[in-house]
Structures are given as structure tokens and as C-alpha cells.
Amino acid sequence: MAIRMTYPTAVVLEAIVAGFGYGFEIIDATGLGAGTVYPILRRLEGEGHVRSKWERVARARAEGRPPRRTYRLTASGEELLEEVRSRYPGVDRLLDGGAEGARA
């Protein structure tokens, strides 16, 4: 595991797995600032633990907003998540309800 495993990194991983897929959603769900979340996402992507994809511009324009970059865990991200959960017990319960619960 080459990535520096901090508690905020663990929280970001949990947010992604809970269904919070894009940056502002992760920021809102975790309470972490953009200056924390985006560098973590870049490191996770650089290490191959997450993969990102830009949504189609036409969809974003139809909704009157800029395109979103969404993130999802890769196979190595799933392995990292297991390490995170053993290092930070209880972190998996921080965002119970996931993205669906947050929108309910």
C-alpha cells in the first residue's frame, strides 16, 4: 500500500463505496473540505485505487450545470478498503444510508 492512509482518506473511500460518486457529493457527505477531498481523489486515482470518468457535456448542459467527474473503486481500491476498515474500525458506519439515504 503506497498511499498514505489517513483517516480522511478512509472516509473518502467509504463515501465512494456508499454511492457518493462525484466531488461535491463526497464533500457534502463527509464534511471534509475541497482542499482535502480533491487531493485525496487524485492520489487514489494515481495509485490505481479509483477510476474517474467525466459525464457527457450534453447531459450536464441539459441540467444547467457543469459536467461532473464521477469516481468508483477499482479492484485494488476494494482491497485497500479492507485494509482501511481494519485500520480504522467503525469508519464503514460513518455514512450509513449511502447516497440513497442522503437523498431520502
PEMOUR-V794610 format. One line per field, one symbol per residue. phi: phi as a letter, one per 30 degrees, with the letter a starting at -180 (. if undefined). A space follows every 10 residues. Layout:
phi=???
//
This chain:
phi=.dddccdedd ddedddddjd cbeddddddc iddedcdddd dddddddidb bcaddddedd ddcibddccc bbdceddddd eddddddbej ddcdcejhdd ddcd
//
